[in-house]
């Protein structure tokens, strides 16, 4: 499994939460192909972590992530400062 971690500065976390809930309830999310799950971590920055079964699926999703960035205004999503990819070595509940 692989994780893509995009870091954002600024933006409006509460409005992003509302936008996500609206898209989920209306069925208009249009997530990248191969996406298994995603989470948003909010703190001094926001981390958007997305999970894929393979590196190939993750790489193929790059164009869709760019489109998604264009669909959400920067004042809501924030300014993306980095994108990193990690192999998931451990994922489980203890």
Backbone bond lengths (Angstrom), bond angles and torsions (degrees), N, CA, C in turn:
res aa  C-N    CA-C-N  psi(-1)  N-CA   C-N-CA  omega(-1)  CA-C   N-CA-C  phi
1 X - - - 1.444 - - 1.526 107.58 -
2 X 1.338 115.50 147.87 1.458 122.05 179.59 1.519 109.96 -127.95
3 X 1.323 115.44 147.83 1.458 121.90 178.59 1.520 109.46 -121.48
4 X 1.310 115.42 134.48 1.468 122.95 173.42 1.525 105.61 -105.07
5 X 1.332 116.17 125.02 1.458 121.26 -178.44 1.525 108.24 -118.37
6 X 1.328 115.10 111.10 1.465 121.37 177.17 1.528 107.82 -103.80
7 X 1.326 116.63 129.54 1.456 122.63 -179.30 1.522 109.74 -103.65
8 X 1.338 115.43 135.00 1.463 121.88 -178.70 1.522 110.38 -127.16
9 X 1.330 115.77 143.80 1.463 123.05 171.97 1.512 108.22 -111.99
10 X 1.326 115.75 146.78 1.462 119.83 176.89 1.512 111.02 73.41
11 X 1.310 115.31 -159.97 1.456 120.80 -178.70 1.514 111.35 86.93
12 X 1.302 115.06 -177.31 1.465 122.55 -175.34 1.526 108.22 -125.33
13 X 1.321 116.50 98.82 1.467 121.63 -175.22 1.523 111.52 -60.78
14 X 1.324 117.52 -41.93 1.466 119.77 -178.35 1.526 110.93 -66.32
15 X 1.323 117.63 -42.21 1.470 120.26 178.33 1.526 110.61 -66.73
16 X 1.322 117.56 -36.18 1.466 121.31 176.90 1.525 110.53 -64.42
17 X 1.331 116.27 -39.34 1.464 120.83 176.80 1.536 109.95 -61.90
18 X 1.327 116.46 -45.56 1.472 121.03 179.33 1.527 111.25 -62.24
19 X 1.325 116.16 -44.46 1.459 120.75 -179.91 1.526 110.86 -61.30
20 X 1.325 116.72 -42.66 1.461 120.84 178.36 1.527 111.07 -63.08
21 X 1.338 117.21 -44.20 1.462 120.66 179.07 1.524 110.94 -62.35
22 X 1.334 117.47 -40.95 1.462 121.32 178.18 1.526 110.81 -61.90
23 X 1.330 116.37 -45.55 1.467 120.52 -179.11 1.524 111.83 -67.29
24 X 1.326 116.86 -38.01 1.468 120.32 178.90 1.530 110.35 -65.75
25 X 1.327 117.34 -44.89 1.466 120.08 -177.12 1.522 112.30 -71.15
26 X 1.327 117.47 -28.92 1.463 120.09 -179.91 1.530 112.43 -90.55
27 X 1.339 116.82 -9.24 1.460 120.31 -179.89 1.509 113.81 76.65
28 X 1.335 117.95 23.18 1.466 121.10 -177.10 1.525 112.98 -108.59
29 X 1.327 117.87 28.77 1.465 120.90 -177.48 1.524 111.40 -67.15
30 X 1.329 119.25 -46.95 1.467 123.93 179.96 1.530 111.49 53.58
31 X 1.309 116.15 56.21 1.465 122.85 -179.45 1.526 110.57 -70.91
32 X 1.319 117.30 159.68 1.470 120.42 177.37 1.528 111.25 -61.34
33 X 1.311 115.86 146.78 1.461 121.17 176.14 1.529 108.86 -60.04
34 X 1.328 116.23 140.03 1.448 121.23 177.18 1.516 114.92 87.62
35 X 1.327 117.88 -8.64 1.465 120.81 179.82 1.520 109.63 -67.07
36 X 1.331 117.10 123.42 1.465 121.70 -178.72 1.523 111.32 -91.25
37 X 1.314 116.87 -41.21 1.457 121.38 176.90 1.518 108.29 -164.63
38 X 1.325 115.25 165.64 1.456 120.68 179.98 1.517 108.93 -147.57
39 X 1.326 115.37 154.44 1.461 120.01 175.28 1.522 108.66 -146.87
40 X 1.320 114.67 151.64 1.456 121.51 177.09 1.519 107.69 -117.97
41 X 1.317 116.06 122.90 1.459 122.24 178.55 1.523 107.60 -106.16
42 X 1.332 116.53 124.97 1.464 120.96 -177.71 1.512 110.02 -110.94
43 X 1.311 116.17 133.03 1.461 124.11 176.83 1.511 106.69 -160.00
44 X 1.333 117.78 -136.04 1.464 119.50 177.23 1.535 110.17 -65.68
45 X 1.302 117.16 -30.02 1.468 124.94 169.28 1.523 106.33 -123.33
46 X 1.319 116.98 174.36 1.455 120.13 172.73 1.508 108.09 -115.42
47 X 1.329 115.37 137.69 1.460 121.73 177.40 1.518 107.91 -114.55
48 X 1.325 116.29 123.56 1.462 121.66 175.01 1.513 106.29 -103.54
49 X 1.338 116.04 112.17 1.462 122.24 -175.96 1.521 108.27 -108.83
50 X 1.324 116.38 124.53 1.461 121.29 179.25 1.526 108.34 -123.77
51 X 1.334 115.34 144.04 1.458 121.50 -173.15 1.528 111.13 -118.08
52 X 1.335 115.13 137.94 1.464 123.22 179.94 1.522 108.89 -135.40
53 X 1.328 116.96 151.15 1.460 121.10 178.43 1.517 112.83 -69.35
54 X 1.336 117.61 -31.18 1.465 119.81 -176.61 1.530 110.83 -137.53
55 X 1.311 114.81 158.85 1.467 121.00 176.60 1.526 109.92 -64.82
56 X 1.324 116.73 -34.53 1.472 120.53 179.68 1.523 110.93 -63.44
57 X 1.337 117.50 -43.16 1.465 120.65 177.09 1.524 110.98 -63.38
58 X 1.313 116.16 -41.82 1.466 120.62 178.90 1.526 110.36 -61.83
59 X 1.325 116.90 -48.42 1.464 120.80 179.86 1.525 111.61 -61.38
60 X 1.330 116.94 -38.96 1.467 121.41 -179.82 1.527 111.78 -66.50
61 X 1.323 117.76 -22.31 1.469 121.88 -177.98 1.527 113.04 -82.56
62 X 1.320 118.15 -7.61 1.469 121.31 -174.71 1.526 112.58 -55.56
63 X 1.312 117.56 -45.52 1.472 120.37 -178.65 1.524 111.36 -62.92
64 X 1.323 117.32 -40.58 1.470 120.25 179.40 1.527 110.92 -66.49
65 X 1.332 118.01 -37.63 1.462 119.77 176.51 1.526 110.78 -62.25
66 X 1.327 117.24 -38.99 1.468 120.21 177.33 1.532 110.61 -63.51
67 X 1.336 116.56 -42.92 1.469 120.32 177.27 1.520 110.88 -60.96
68 X 1.337 116.31 -42.91 1.462 119.98 -179.82 1.529 110.68 -61.25
69 X 1.331 116.58 -38.37 1.455 120.62 177.00 1.508 112.13 -61.61
70 X 1.315 116.70 -35.85 1.467 120.83 178.61 1.528 112.25 -74.69
71 X 1.327 117.18 -21.95 1.467 121.39 -179.30 1.527 112.66 -81.95
72 X 1.321 117.26 -19.25 1.467 121.83 -178.61 1.528 107.76 -112.86
73 X 1.321 118.02 119.34 1.464 120.29 -178.49 1.535 111.89 -57.07
74 X 1.327 116.38 144.63 1.460 121.21 -177.88 1.520 112.57 -58.98
75 X 1.349 118.06 -31.76 1.468 119.01 179.29 1.530 111.76 -65.67
76 X 1.339 116.73 -18.62 1.469 121.01 175.77 1.525 110.32 -96.46
77 X 1.330 118.24 -52.35 1.469 121.40 -175.14 1.516 112.92 -76.47
78 X 1.322 117.84 -24.55 1.451 121.52 -175.09 1.520 110.60 88.79
79 X 1.318 115.32 -178.34 1.465 122.33 -179.31 1.528 108.49 -99.70
80 X 1.327 115.87 120.76 1.473 119.34 179.45 1.526 109.20 -71.84
81 X 1.330 115.79 125.03 1.457 120.64 -178.30 1.523 113.29 -104.39
82 X 1.336 117.08 -21.35 1.465 118.82 178.15 1.516 110.64 -164.33
83 X 1.325 114.55 158.96 1.459 122.86 171.81 1.521 106.63 -137.61
84 X 1.325 115.89 127.03 1.455 120.56 178.13 1.522 109.10 -130.97
85 X 1.309 115.88 155.36 1.461 122.12 179.89 1.517 108.20 -121.11
86 X 1.339 115.09 136.56 1.458 121.77 -179.40 1.523 109.48 -130.85
87 X 1.320 115.77 145.99 1.450 119.62 167.90 1.521 106.76 -83.82
88 X 1.317 117.10 132.77 1.460 121.66 179.52 1.533 106.87 -82.99
89 X 1.316 115.40 114.17 1.460 121.48 -178.18 1.519 110.84 -90.38
90 X 1.337 116.71 -33.88 1.451 121.41 -179.33 1.526 108.17 -143.68
91 X 1.332 115.94 135.38 1.466 121.72 175.91 1.523 106.45 -151.17
92 X 1.302 116.64 106.51 1.455 118.73 -178.87 1.519 112.19 -171.27
93 X 1.302 114.15 162.36 1.461 120.37 176.96 1.516 108.47 -93.89
94 X 1.298 115.26 143.75 1.465 120.24 179.28 1.497 109.89 -108.54
